[in-house]
Structure formats: structure tokens, C-alpha cells
Amino acid sequence: MDLFSNDNTQNILPYDGEVVYYGHILPEDKAWQYYHILLSEIAWQHDEAVIYGKRYITKRKVAWYGDEKFAYTYSNTTKEALPWTPELLELKALVEKTCGTKFNSCLLNLYHDGDEGMAWHSDDEKALGKDTVIGSLSLGAVRKFSFKHKQTGEKREIILNHGSLLVMKGTTQTHWLHRLPKSVKIKHPRINLTFRTIVLPNG
């Protein structure tokens, strides 16, 4: 099922989680301004994954920023958060105001074109705690985003526009997988900022 609604009161998922699409939260010119700054000034690095003991380097690039030097482990690799840039703090404040949730970190993804995507997964790492909230801001190329229920296999899809915000919360990570499908039609880069909250062991 495809869903293209910008109704920010509607839950995209039919059950077992909550995903809200707020649509555009930035004017187009401002969104492009942030896009170009982030593209050139973020400390982008190729992502790594260790699968069955073998290290893989992805075409996609990533960067990890936060309130402090948070260690974040996923795909059997660990990253240490860099200090916020002024632009990231501005975008964090906007996302927090829009969805009513405070975040202490951001994992950024840079997809150079439609040949780069993300396979089915859940953001259910222990460092994020249970029923985490993730605010996903999209800049650049318009891309499809998909959800699949872990037990029933039911799917939902949505188009993520330039300057738009998608928020995943509740039991979404427990019951649903999500992915960014590849598409040969996409010829331009997309930057995805995923604002998160790292839960400290003594927190």
C-alpha cells in the first residue's frame, strides 16, 4: 500500500507502532541551503559493516554527531559522536519543536544516487532504549521509504520529499522493519538526518 498523505495527525502504520509524516517542515530554499552546507561540511565517511566476521565498506556515507562522545554500535561496528555543527543544532531544534521530543544525537546518511539504499532493518540497538523516538529529516532527492511488519509481512510505503520530516515512535522498532529501496531513476544525492536519543547506562 502506498501512502502519500501529508496529514500529520495520521499514523501510517495500521497497528503495532506509530509513524507520523509531517511533510515539509522547511521552505524549499532553506532546505536547499542546508543541503549544500551539510554536503560540503559534514565529516562524511563510508559506512562499515561486519557480517559473519567479514568487513564490508558501503558506497553510502555516514556521520555521527551528539551532545557528547557517545559510542554507537550497529552492524558490529562502533562510532564515536562528533561535536554538533551550528547547522545541525538549528535543524535539531526545528525537529524537536515539530515533534515534541528532545534528541541528543544524530546519525546522518548520504546516498549519492538511487543505486544506494538501505536493506530491511530495525533501529533497535540497546543504546537507543525501548520504544525509542527517531526523527528522520530528508534533504535532496525524493525517495520512497518502506515498512514491513516482522510477523505478518504487511507493508506500507511513503514518499519522502525534500525538507520533510518522518517520525518513528512507540513500538515501531519492535514490530516493524524499514528500508530505503534502490531506484535507477534517482540520479541525485539525498541526505537523511536521523535524530536519536542515546540512553546512557546510568541514565
MDTraj code that builds the backbone (N, CA, C; nanometers):
import mdtraj as md
import numpy as np

residues = "MET ASP LEU PHE SER ASN ASP ASN THR GLN ASN ILE LEU PRO TYR ASP GLY GLU VAL VAL TYR TYR GLY HIS ILE LEU PRO GLU ASP LYS ALA TRP GLN TYR TYR HIS ILE LEU LEU SER GLU ILE ALA TRP GLN HIS ASP GLU ALA VAL ILE TYR GLY LYS ARG TYR ILE THR LYS ARG LYS VAL ALA TRP TYR GLY ASP GLU LYS PHE ALA TYR THR TYR SER ASN THR THR LYS GLU ALA LEU PRO TRP THR PRO GLU LEU LEU GLU LEU LYS ALA LEU VAL GLU LYS THR CYS GLY THR LYS PHE ASN SER CYS LEU LEU ASN LEU TYR HIS ASP GLY ASP GLU GLY MET ALA TRP HIS SER ASP ASP GLU LYS ALA LEU GLY LYS ASP THR VAL ILE GLY SER LEU SER LEU GLY ALA VAL ARG LYS PHE SER PHE LYS HIS LYS GLN THR GLY GLU LYS ARG GLU ILE ILE LEU ASN HIS GLY SER LEU LEU VAL MET LYS GLY THR THR GLN THR HIS TRP LEU HIS ARG LEU PRO LYS SER VAL LYS ILE LYS HIS PRO ARG ILE ASN LEU THR PHE ARG THR ILE VAL LEU PRO ASN GLY".split()
xyz = np.array([
    [0.0835, -0.1195, 0.0000],
    [0.0000, 0.0000, 0.0000],
    [0.0870, 0.1246, 0.0000],
    [0.0583, 0.2200, -0.0885],
    [0.1312, 0.3459, -0.0931],
    [0.0522, 0.4531, -0.0211],
    [0.1219, 0.5369, 0.0528],
    [0.0553, 0.6442, 0.1256],
    [0.1311, 0.7734, 0.0991],
    [0.0628, 0.8742, 0.0473],
    [0.1283, 0.9989, 0.0135],
    [0.0693, 1.1160, 0.0914],
    [-0.0047, 1.0893, 0.1961],
    [-0.0737, 1.1938, 0.2706],
    [0.0232, 1.2773, 0.3533],
    [-0.0026, 1.4065, 0.3619],
    [0.0746, 1.4950, 0.4483],
    [-0.0007, 1.5249, 0.5776],
    [-0.1043, 1.4508, 0.6061],
    [-0.1848, 1.4705, 0.7263],
    [-0.1039, 1.4296, 0.8481],
    [-0.0578, 1.5292, 0.9269],
    [0.0316, 1.4958, 1.0369],
    [-0.0416, 1.4420, 1.1600],
    [-0.1704, 1.4159, 1.1487],
    [-0.2426, 1.3528, 1.2587],
    [-0.2614, 1.2028, 1.2342],
    [-0.2181, 1.1556, 1.1199],
    [-0.2460, 1.0180, 1.0813],
    [-0.1256, 0.9273, 1.1027],
    [-0.1505, 0.8124, 1.1633],
    [-0.0477, 0.7106, 1.1801],
    [-0.0385, 0.6291, 1.0513],
    [0.0796, 0.6237, 0.9921],
    [0.0990, 0.5488, 0.8683],
    [0.0807, 0.3992, 0.8901],
    [0.1209, 0.3514, 1.0081],
    [0.1148, 0.2078, 1.0352],
    [-0.0261, 0.1663, 1.0796],
    [-0.0722, 0.0472, 1.0392],
    [-0.2068, 0.0024, 1.0764],
    [-0.2161, -0.0496, 1.2197],
    [-0.1029, -0.0929, 1.2766],
    [-0.1000, -0.1489, 1.4124],
    [0.0450, -0.1671, 1.4562],
    [0.0642, -0.1943, 1.5856],
    [0.1945, -0.2308, 1.6428],
    [0.3033, -0.1251, 1.6248],
    [0.2654, 0.0005, 1.6246],
    [0.3664, 0.1047, 1.6120],
    [0.3048, 0.2356, 1.5688],
    [0.3871, 0.3392, 1.5649],
    [0.3372, 0.4701, 1.5232],
    [0.4425, 0.5415, 1.4391],
    [0.4024, 0.5814, 1.3204],
    [0.4878, 0.6582, 1.2301],
    [0.4068, 0.7765, 1.1784],
    [0.4595, 0.8965, 1.1990],
    [0.3899, 1.0174, 1.1562],
    [0.4741, 1.0918, 1.0536],
    [0.4114, 1.1271, 0.9408],
    [0.4788, 1.2048, 0.8373],
    [0.4278, 1.3480, 0.8434],
    [0.5174, 1.4409, 0.8773],
    [0.4801, 1.5812, 0.8917],
    [0.4883, 1.6578, 0.7603],
    [0.5429, 1.5947, 0.6560],
    [0.5615, 1.6667, 0.5306],
    [0.6711, 1.7708, 0.5439],
    [0.6626, 1.8752, 0.4628],
    [0.7662, 1.9784, 0.4626],
    [0.7669, 2.0563, 0.5934],
    [0.8830, 2.0643, 0.6579],
    [0.8968, 2.1494, 0.7764],
    [0.9961, 2.2623, 0.7499],
    [1.0515, 2.2643, 0.6286],
    [1.1424, 2.3693, 0.5855],
    [1.0951, 2.4253, 0.4520],
    [1.1031, 2.5583, 0.4318],
    [1.0783, 2.6134, 0.2989],
    [1.1809, 2.5563, 0.2013],
    [1.1445, 2.5425, 0.0755],
    [1.2321, 2.4761, -0.0206],
    [1.3685, 2.5433, -0.0317],
    [1.3722, 2.6766, -0.0349],
    [1.5012, 2.7448, -0.0497],
    [1.5898, 2.7224, 0.0728],
    [1.5284, 2.7233, 0.1912],
    [1.6046, 2.6991, 0.3141],
    [1.6537, 2.5547, 0.3200],
    [1.5717, 2.4615, 0.2741],
    [1.6104, 2.3206, 0.2718],
    [1.7316, 2.2993, 0.1805],
    [1.7303, 2.3662, 0.0655],
    [1.8448, 2.3535, -0.0264],
    [1.9692, 2.4175, 0.0336],
    [1.9529, 2.5253, 0.1065],
    [2.0662, 2.5902, 0.1713],
    [2.1331, 2.4947, 0.2708],
    [2.0521, 2.4311, 0.3551],
    [2.1069, 2.3337, 0.4495],
    [2.1698, 2.2155, 0.3763],
    [2.1042, 2.1698, 0.2711],
    [2.1549, 2.0557, 0.1934],
    [2.2976, 2.0813, 0.1455],
    [2.3211, 2.1964, 0.0849],
    [2.4538, 2.2264, 0.0291],
    [2.5581, 2.2435, 0.1390],
    [2.5188, 2.3039, 0.2511],
    [2.6135, 2.3191, 0.3620],
    [2.6523, 2.1827, 0.4192],
    [2.5526, 2.0975, 0.4441],
    [2.5808, 1.9653, 0.5003],
    [2.6615, 1.8797, 0.4034],
    [2.6300, 1.8902, 0.2758],
    [2.7001, 1.8098, 0.1750],
    [2.8501, 1.8392, 0.1758],
    [2.8856, 1.9655, 0.1980],
    [3.0270, 2.0048, 0.1891],
    [3.0992, 2.0072, 0.3235],
    [3.0257, 2.0269, 0.4348],
    [3.0934, 2.0499, 0.5618],
    [3.0852, 1.9356, 0.6627],
    [2.9933, 1.8408, 0.6432],
    [2.9841, 1.7271, 0.7355],
    [3.1026, 1.6328, 0.7133],
    [3.1494, 1.5716, 0.8217],
    [3.2643, 1.4791, 0.8144],
    [3.2191, 1.3421, 0.7657],
    [3.1833, 1.3355, 0.6378],
    [3.1301, 1.2111, 0.5805],
    [3.2372, 1.1037, 0.5712],
    [3.1980, 0.9797, 0.6020],
    [3.2856, 0.8636, 0.5853],
    [3.2036, 0.7477, 0.5311],
    [3.2664, 0.6625, 0.4543],
    [3.1974, 0.5421, 0.4079],
    [3.1592, 0.4574, 0.5290],
    [3.0386, 0.4032, 0.5264],
    [2.9933, 0.3202, 0.6367],
    [3.0595, 0.1837, 0.6295],
    [3.0686, 0.1176, 0.7447],
    [3.1255, -0.0166, 0.7528],
    [3.0270, -0.1105, 0.8198],
    [3.0338, -0.2355, 0.7800],
    [2.9529, -0.3388, 0.8443],
    [3.0356, -0.4663, 0.8527],
    [3.0241, -0.5357, 0.9655],
    [3.0931, -0.6638, 0.9820],
    [2.9868, -0.7732, 0.9837],
    [2.9885, -0.8565, 0.8803],
    [2.8895, -0.9623, 0.8647],
    [2.9619, -1.0964, 0.8584],
    [2.9318, -1.1823, 0.9553],
    [2.9985, -1.3134, 0.9661],
    [3.1512, -1.2983, 0.9653],
    [3.1976, -1.1959, 1.0370],
    [3.3412, -1.1773, 1.0525],
    [3.4101, -1.1059, 0.9372],
    [3.3361, -1.0742, 0.8307],
    [3.3963, -1.0069, 0.7157],
    [3.3533, -0.8608, 0.7131],
    [3.4485, -0.7712, 0.6920],
    [3.4209, -0.6275, 0.6930],
    [3.3824, -0.5792, 0.5527],
    [3.2717, -0.5088, 0.5453],
    [3.2235, -0.4532, 0.4187],
    [3.2219, -0.3006, 0.4276],
    [3.2615, -0.2348, 0.3189],
    [3.2566, -0.0894, 0.3092],
    [3.1437, -0.0521, 0.2135],
    [3.0528, 0.0325, 0.2581],
    [2.9379, 0.0687, 0.1762],
    [2.9687, 0.1895, 0.0879],
    [2.8930, 0.2015, -0.0208],
    [2.9017, 0.3225, -0.1035],
    [2.8442, 0.4414, -0.0276],
    [2.7367, 0.4147, 0.0461],
    [2.6732, 0.5185, 0.1264],
    [2.7729, 0.5737, 0.2281],
    [2.7643, 0.7026, 0.2556],
    [2.8486, 0.7634, 0.3575],
    [2.7640, 0.8024, 0.4785],
    [2.8269, 0.8067, 0.5940],
    [2.7567, 0.8384, 0.7183],
    [2.8388, 0.9346, 0.8026],
    [2.7738, 0.9927, 0.9035],
    [2.8412, 1.0753, 1.0035],
    [2.7576, 1.0689, 1.1312],
    [2.8237, 1.0810, 1.2460],
    [2.7582, 1.0623, 1.3759],
    [2.7949, 1.1795, 1.4667],
    [2.6935, 1.2546, 1.5114],
    [2.7133, 1.3735, 1.5942],
    [2.6289, 1.3622, 1.7211],
    [2.6721, 1.4333, 1.8279],
    [2.5953, 1.4240, 1.9508],
    [2.6350, 1.5233, 2.0569],
    [2.5581, 1.5234, 2.1671],
    [2.5837, 1.6122, 2.2810],
    [2.7194, 1.5840, 2.3443],
    [2.7621, 1.4587, 2.3398],
    [2.8927, 1.4191, 2.3906],
    [2.9446, 1.3048, 2.3048],
    [3.0592, 1.2504, 2.3401],
    [3.1222, 1.1487, 2.2555],
    [3.0553, 1.0125, 2.2722],
    [2.9245, 1.0084, 2.2425],
    [2.8510, 0.8829, 2.2531],
    [2.9119, 0.7765, 2.1623],
    [2.9242, 0.6552, 2.2132],
    [2.9630, 0.5410, 2.1303],
    [2.8344, 0.4738, 2.0827],
    [2.8253, 0.4508, 1.9532],
    [2.7050, 0.3902, 1.8952],
    [2.7478, 0.2721, 1.8094],
    [2.6970, 0.1546, 1.8434],
    [2.7346, 0.0319, 1.7728],
    [2.6164, -0.0224, 1.6942],
    [2.6365, -0.0430, 1.5639],
    [2.5385, -0.1112, 1.4798],
    [2.6150, -0.1804, 1.3685],
    [2.5577, -0.2870, 1.3140],
    [2.6254, -0.3696, 1.2121],
    [2.7643, -0.4129, 1.2589],
    [2.7780, -0.4338, 1.3914],
    [2.9018, -0.4813, 1.4526],
    [3.0183, -0.3837, 1.4389],
    [2.9900, -0.2555, 1.4162],
    [3.0936, -0.1526, 1.4167],
    [3.0509, -0.0409, 1.5124],
    [3.1491, 0.0287, 1.5694],
    [3.1213, 0.1330, 1.6677],
    [3.1729, 0.2682, 1.6198],
    [3.0886, 0.3719, 1.6366],
    [3.1263, 0.5078, 1.6010],
    [3.1236, 0.5956, 1.7258],
    [3.2074, 0.6995, 1.7262],
    [3.2097, 0.7959, 1.8358],
    [3.1584, 0.9291, 1.7851],
    [3.0628, 0.9866, 1.8571],
    [2.9960, 1.1079, 1.8093],
    [3.0897, 1.2281, 1.8052],
    [3.0756, 1.3090, 1.7001],
    [3.1475, 1.4350, 1.6846],
    [3.0646, 1.5480, 1.7462],
    [3.1264, 1.6627, 1.7769],
    [3.0510, 1.7767, 1.8305],
    [2.9554, 1.8337, 1.7248],
    [2.8404, 1.8825, 1.7698],
    [2.7418, 1.9404, 1.6791],
    [2.8004, 2.0563, 1.5980],
    [2.7557, 2.0703, 1.4734],
    [2.7833, 2.1911, 1.3956],
    [2.6675, 2.2886, 1.4191],
    [2.6856, 2.4171, 1.3912],
    [2.5757, 2.5132, 1.4096],
    [2.4507, 2.4756, 1.3303],
    [2.4686, 2.4288, 1.2062],
    [2.3542, 2.3931, 1.1227],
    [2.2793, 2.2725, 1.1784],
    [2.3519, 2.1744, 1.2304],
    [2.2867, 2.0569, 1.2878],
    [2.2064, 2.0947, 1.4126],
    [2.2596, 2.1874, 1.4921],
    [2.1855, 2.2322, 1.6103],
    [2.0576, 2.3054, 1.5707],
    [2.0636, 2.3838, 1.4635],
    [1.9446, 2.4537, 1.4147],
    [1.8386, 2.3536, 1.3689],
    [1.8806, 2.2529, 1.2941],
    [1.7866, 2.1523, 1.2443],
    [1.7332, 2.0663, 1.3580],
    [1.8184, 2.0349, 1.4547],
    [1.7736, 1.9576, 1.5716],
    [1.6634, 2.0322, 1.6455],
    [1.6828, 2.1629, 1.6661],
    [1.5836, 2.2436, 1.7367],
    [1.4507, 2.2458, 1.6603],
    [1.4571, 2.2545, 1.5283],
    [1.3358, 2.2559, 1.4462],
    [1.2618, 2.1225, 1.4556],
    [1.3358, 2.0127, 1.4457],
    [1.2745, 1.8794, 1.4542],
    [1.2142, 1.8581, 1.5933],
    [1.2867, 1.8983, 1.6977],
    [1.2366, 1.8830, 1.8348],
    [1.1076, 1.9624, 1.8556],
    [1.1042, 2.0839, 1.8031],
    [0.9849, 2.1680, 1.8171],
    [0.8666, 2.1070, 1.7420],
    [0.8939, 2.0496, 1.6252],
    [0.7871, 1.9938, 1.5426],
    [0.7244, 1.8698, 1.6047],
    [0.8081, 1.7794, 1.6579],
    [0.7546, 1.6517, 1.7069],
    [0.7452, 1.6427, 1.8589],
    [0.7948, 1.7451, 1.9306],
    [0.7805, 1.7470, 2.0750],
    [0.8683, 1.6487, 2.1499],
    [0.9830, 1.6147, 2.0914],
    [1.0759, 1.5202, 2.1545],
    [1.2172, 1.5781, 2.1525],
    [1.2914, 1.5628, 2.2614],
    [1.4292, 1.6070, 2.2687],
    [1.5226, 1.4947, 2.2226],
    [1.6260, 1.5303, 2.1483],
    [1.7239, 1.4333, 2.0987],
    [1.8636, 1.4745, 2.1437],
    [1.9532, 1.3758, 2.1577],
    [2.0900, 1.4077, 2.1973],
    [2.1945, 1.3643, 2.0953],
    [2.1494, 1.3167, 1.9776],
    [2.2444, 1.2689, 1.8774],
    [2.1778, 1.2624, 1.7401],
    [2.2620, 1.2484, 1.6383],
    [2.2099, 1.2399, 1.5013],
    [2.3033, 1.1548, 1.4166],
    [2.2459, 1.0551, 1.3519],
    [2.3182, 0.9749, 1.2533],
    [2.2753, 1.0235, 1.1156],
    [2.3714, 1.0734, 1.0383],
    [2.3422, 1.1245, 0.9044],
    [2.3830, 1.0221, 0.8001],
    [2.3016, 1.0091, 0.6950],
    [2.3315, 0.9212, 0.5833],
    [2.3360, 1.0030, 0.4550],
    [2.4341, 0.9739, 0.3709],
    [2.4452, 1.0383, 0.2405],
    [2.4356, 0.9304, 0.1325],
    [2.3248, 0.9338, 0.0578],
    [2.3047, 0.8427, -0.0546],
    [2.3325, 0.9214, -0.1820],
    [2.4372, 0.8836, -0.2566],
    [2.4809, 0.9638, -0.3709],
    [2.3814, 0.9614, -0.4864],
    [2.3104, 0.8486, -0.5016],
    [2.2072, 0.8364, -0.6049],
    [2.1207, 0.7153, -0.5708],
    [2.0302, 0.6797, -0.6619],
    [1.9377, 0.5706, -0.6356],
    [2.0001, 0.4326, -0.6337],
    [2.1268, 0.4219, -0.6716],
    [2.1960, 0.2938, -0.6654],
    [2.2339, 0.2584, -0.5216],
    [2.2205, 0.3540, -0.4329],
    [2.2498, 0.3323, -0.2913],
    [2.1196, 0.3362, -0.2113],
    [2.1030, 0.2399, -0.1233],
    [1.9828, 0.2328, -0.0411],
    [2.0152, 0.1693, 0.0924],
    [1.9120, 0.1196, 0.1593],
    [1.9281, 0.0527, 0.2885],
    [1.8362, -0.0685, 0.2923],
    [1.8918, -0.1825, 0.3308],
    [1.8143, -0.3060, 0.3361],
    [1.7212, -0.3053, 0.4575],
    [1.6288, -0.4019, 0.4613],
    [1.5348, -0.4133, 0.5731],
    [1.6092, -0.4232, 0.7054],
    [1.5686, -0.3418, 0.8038],
    [1.6292, -0.3440, 0.9372],
    [1.5391, -0.2705, 1.0351],
    [1.5716, -0.2827, 1.1633],
    [1.5080, -0.2041, 1.2686],
    [1.6162, -0.1309, 1.3462],
    [1.5841, -0.0119, 1.3920],
    [1.6769, 0.0622, 1.4773],
    [1.6464, 0.0256, 1.6229],
    [1.6868, -0.0952, 1.6590],
    [1.6527, -0.1476, 1.7918],
    [1.7767, -0.1768, 1.8762],
    [1.8848, -0.1041, 1.8486],
    [2.0060, -0.1231, 1.9272],
    [1.9809, -0.0881, 2.0737],
    [2.0502, -0.1579, 2.1623],
    [2.0302, -0.1396, 2.3061],
    [2.0551, 0.0049, 2.3483],
    [2.1490, 0.0727, 2.2832],
    [2.1841, 0.2101, 2.3199],
    [2.0688, 0.3077, 2.3004],
    [1.9700, 0.2704, 2.2182],
    [1.8566, 0.3581, 2.1920],
    [1.7422, 0.3368, 2.2914],
    [1.7526, 0.2325, 2.3727],
    [1.6469, 0.2051, 2.4693],
    [1.5236, 0.1451, 2.4032],
    [1.4206, 0.1219, 2.4835],
    [1.2979, 0.0599, 2.4344],
    [1.1990, 0.1674, 2.3872],
    [1.1276, 0.1388, 2.2796],
    [1.0264, 0.2297, 2.2241],
    [1.0853, 0.3683, 2.1978],
    [1.1992, 0.3694, 2.1314],
    [1.2699, 0.4933, 2.1017],
    [1.1937, 0.5784, 1.9996],
    [1.2215, 0.7088, 2.0009],
    [1.1670, 0.8010, 1.9013],
    [1.2802, 0.8426, 1.8086],
    [1.2584, 0.8333, 1.6778],
    [1.3576, 0.8744, 1.5788],
    [1.2929, 0.9738, 1.4837],
    [1.3534, 1.0926, 1.4729],
    [1.3063, 1.1943, 1.3802],
    [1.3936, 1.1952, 1.2559],
    [1.3346, 1.1655, 1.1408],
    [1.4098, 1.1499, 1.0161],
    [1.3803, 1.2653, 0.9210],
    [1.4800, 1.3510, 0.9009],
    [1.4672, 1.4679, 0.8132],
    [1.5347, 1.4387, 0.6800],
    [1.4637, 1.4626, 0.5686],
    [1.5147, 1.4334, 0.4350],
    [1.5498, 1.5619, 0.3603],
    [1.6666, 1.5620, 0.2980],
    [1.7103, 1.6745, 0.2155],
    [1.7636, 1.6209, 0.0831],
    [1.7278, 1.6848, -0.0266],
    [1.7783, 1.6418, -0.1570],
    [1.6793, 1.5570, -0.2327],
    [1.7285, 1.4522, -0.2960],
    [1.6466, 1.3680, -0.3841],
    [1.5254, 1.3100, -0.3111],
    [1.4123, 1.3083, -0.3789],
    [1.2897, 1.2479, -0.3264],
    [1.3028, 1.0959, -0.3367],
    [1.2779, 1.0249, -0.2266],
    [1.2939, 0.8795, -0.2254],
    [1.1731, 0.8118, -0.1616],
    [1.1486, 0.6878, -0.2026],
    [1.0470, 0.6033, -0.1405],
    [1.1045, 0.5423, -0.0133],
    [1.0185, 0.5229, 0.0885],
    [1.0576, 0.4619, 0.2154],
    [0.9539, 0.3559, 0.2493],
    [0.9991, 0.2374, 0.2914],
    [0.9083, 0.1237, 0.3090],
    [0.9133, 0.0671, 0.4503],
    [0.7980, 0.0147, 0.4941],
    [0.7862, -0.0555, 0.6214],
    [0.7313, -0.1957, 0.5968],
    [0.7769, -0.2925, 0.6774],
    [0.7258, -0.4299, 0.6682],
    [0.7128, -0.4884, 0.8084],
    [0.5936, -0.5383, 0.8402],
    [0.5700, -0.5972, 0.9726],
    [0.6486, -0.7273, 0.9858],
    [0.7133, -0.7462, 1.1002],
    [0.8016, -0.8611, 1.1193],
    [0.7265, -0.9935, 1.1212],
    [0.6010, -0.9936, 1.1689],
    [0.5252, -1.1191, 1.1766],
    [0.4326, -1.1382, 1.0564],
    [0.3561, -1.0372, 1.0222],
    [0.2545, -1.0533, 0.9178],
    [0.3074, -1.0291, 0.7773],
    [0.4178, -0.9559, 0.7657],
    [0.4717, -0.9232, 0.6336],
    [0.3984, -0.8086, 0.5646],
    [0.2967, -0.7522, 0.6318],
    [0.2231, -0.6399, 0.5725],
    [0.3160, -0.5209, 0.5514],
    [0.2956, -0.4484, 0.4401],
    [0.3851, -0.3389, 0.4044],
    [0.3126, -0.2057, 0.3948],
    [0.3875, -0.0995, 0.4185],
    [0.3435, 0.0375, 0.3958],
    [0.4584, 0.1121, 0.3274],
    [0.4255, 0.2022, 0.2368],
    [0.5281, 0.2809, 0.1688],
    [0.4877, 0.4275, 0.1667],
    [0.5877, 0.5145, 0.1673],
    [0.5626, 0.6578, 0.1641],
    [0.6732, 0.7256, 0.0851],
    [0.6411, 0.8382, 0.0237],
    [0.7390, 0.9182, -0.0478],
    [0.7905, 1.0268, 0.0464],
    [0.9222, 1.0334, 0.0613],
    [0.9841, 1.1322, 0.1486],
    [1.0362, 1.2481, 0.0640],
    [0.9749, 1.3631, 0.0797],
    [1.0100, 1.4800, -0.0004],
    [1.1257, 1.5588, 0.0588],
    [1.1851, 1.6437, -0.0227],
    [1.2918, 1.7341, 0.0179],
    [1.2408, 1.8292, 0.1259],
    [1.3105, 1.8318, 0.2406],
    [1.2707, 1.9204, 0.3500],
    [1.1606, 1.8655, 0.4382],
    [1.1351, 1.7336, 0.4303],
    [1.0239, 1.6741, 0.5054],
    [1.0733, 1.5956, 0.6273],
    [0.9806, 1.5756, 0.7232],
    [1.0122, 1.5040, 0.8472],
    [0.9213, 1.3833, 0.8652],
    [0.9828, 1.2691, 0.8947],
    [0.9118, 1.1458, 0.9300],
    [0.9552, 1.1077, 1.0711],
    [0.8602, 1.0751, 1.1586],
    [0.8927, 1.0381, 1.2962],
    [0.8426, 0.8973, 1.3252],
    [0.9334, 0.8116, 1.3708],
    [0.9007, 0.6752, 1.4117],
    [0.9052, 0.6679, 1.5635],
    [0.8007, 0.6100, 1.6263],
    [0.7967, 0.6050, 1.7713],
    [0.7123, 0.4878, 1.8194],
    [0.6903, 0.4812, 1.9527],
    [0.6135, 0.3706, 2.0092],
    [0.6851, 0.2381, 1.9878],
    [0.6098, 0.1350, 1.9520],
    [0.6675, 0.0002, 1.9351],
    [0.7087, -0.0284, 1.7902],
    [0.7288, 0.0776, 1.7118],
    [0.7623, 0.0604, 1.5697],
    [0.8855, -0.0269, 1.5496],
    [0.9939, 0.0010, 1.6229],
    [1.1187, -0.0742, 1.6016],
    [1.1069, -0.2193, 1.6473],
    [1.0166, -0.2456, 1.7415],
    [0.9960, -0.3825, 1.7893],
    [0.9236, -0.4678, 1.6862],
    [0.8258, -0.4098, 1.6190],
    [0.7369, -0.4886, 1.5333],
    [0.7551, -0.4677, 1.3825],
    [0.8272, -0.3626, 1.3430],
    [0.8380, -0.3303, 1.2004],
    [0.9831, -0.3175, 1.1555],
    [1.0080, -0.3595, 1.0331],
    [1.1334, -0.3323, 0.9637],
    [1.1109, -0.2123, 0.8719],
    [1.2185, -0.1431, 0.8359],
    [1.2071, -0.0372, 0.7363],
    [1.3284, -0.0409, 0.6442],
    [1.3115, 0.0178, 0.5269],
    [1.4208, 0.0190, 0.4306],
    [1.4068, 0.1386, 0.3363],
    [1.5180, 0.1713, 0.2686],
    [1.5193, 0.2705, 0.1611],
    [1.5498, 0.1936, 0.0325],
    [1.4471, 0.1655, -0.0509],
    [1.4701, 0.0854, -0.1718],
    [1.5588, 0.1590, -0.2723],
    [1.6340, 0.0833, -0.3482],
    [1.7135, 0.1407, -0.4564],
    [1.6227, 0.1755, -0.5748],
    [1.6678, 0.2699, -0.6576],
    [1.5913, 0.3097, -0.7753],
    [1.6856, 0.3678, -0.8804],
    [1.6840, 0.3081, -1.0000],
    [1.7728, 0.3559, -1.1065],
    [1.7324, 0.4936, -1.1565],
    [1.6101, 0.5365, -1.1219],
    [1.5600, 0.6659, -1.1689],
    [1.6202, 0.7831, -1.0903],
    [1.6728, 0.7550, -0.9713],
    [1.7251, 0.8619, -0.8854],
    [1.8705, 0.8895, -0.9228],
    [1.8968, 1.0121, -0.9675],
    [2.0309, 1.0476, -1.0149],
    [2.1023, 1.1476, -0.9253],
    [2.0357, 1.1921, -0.8193],
    [2.0931, 1.2970, -0.7347],
    [2.1045, 1.2499, -0.5898],
    [2.1894, 1.3155, -0.5114],
    [2.2103, 1.2749, -0.3719],
    [2.0920, 1.3068, -0.2806],
    [2.0808, 1.2288, -0.1745],
    [1.9868, 1.2552, -0.0657],
    [2.0616, 1.2493, 0.0655],
    [2.0379, 1.3488, 0.1508],
    [2.0913, 1.3491, 0.2865],
    [1.9767, 1.3199, 0.3823],
    [1.9981, 1.2250, 0.4711],
    [1.8974, 1.1859, 0.5694],
    [1.9563, 1.2063, 0.7090],
    [1.8923, 1.2915, 0.7881],
    [1.9351, 1.3155, 0.9249],
    [1.8406, 1.2412, 1.0181],
    [1.8916, 1.1440, 1.0921],
    [1.8078, 1.0678, 1.1852],
    [1.8439, 1.1070, 1.3279],
    [1.7600, 1.1911, 1.3874],
    [1.7824, 1.2382, 1.5235],
    [1.7376, 1.1307, 1.6216],
    [1.8246, 1.1021, 1.7195],
    [1.8043, 0.9897, 1.8101],
    [1.8357, 1.0296, 1.9539],
    [1.8027, 0.9415, 2.0472],
    [1.8385, 0.9622, 2.1877],
    [1.9145, 0.8406, 2.2369],
    [2.0414, 0.8614, 2.2662],
    [2.1231, 0.7557, 2.3246],
    [2.0920, 0.7484, 2.4745],
    [2.0633, 0.6301, 2.5234],
    [2.0326, 0.6095, 2.6648],
    [2.1607, 0.5644, 2.7352],
    [2.2072, 0.6451, 2.8275],
    [2.3308, 0.6120, 2.9000],
    [2.3034, 0.5009, 3.0004],
    [2.4037, 0.4138, 3.0253],
    [2.3858, 0.3016, 3.1178],
    [2.3366, 0.3437, 3.2566],
    [2.3833, 0.4611, 3.3046],
    [2.3423, 0.5066, 3.4375],
    [2.2290, 0.6099, 3.4298],
    [2.1681, 0.6216, 3.3073],
    [2.0638, 0.7218, 3.2903],
    [1.9287, 0.6737, 3.3366],
])
top = md.Topology()
chain = top.add_chain()
for i, resn in enumerate(residues, 1):
    res = top.add_residue(resn, chain, resSeq=i)
    for name in ("N", "CA", "C"):
        top.add_atom(name, md.element.get_by_symbol(name[0]), res)
traj = md.Trajectory(xyz[None], top)
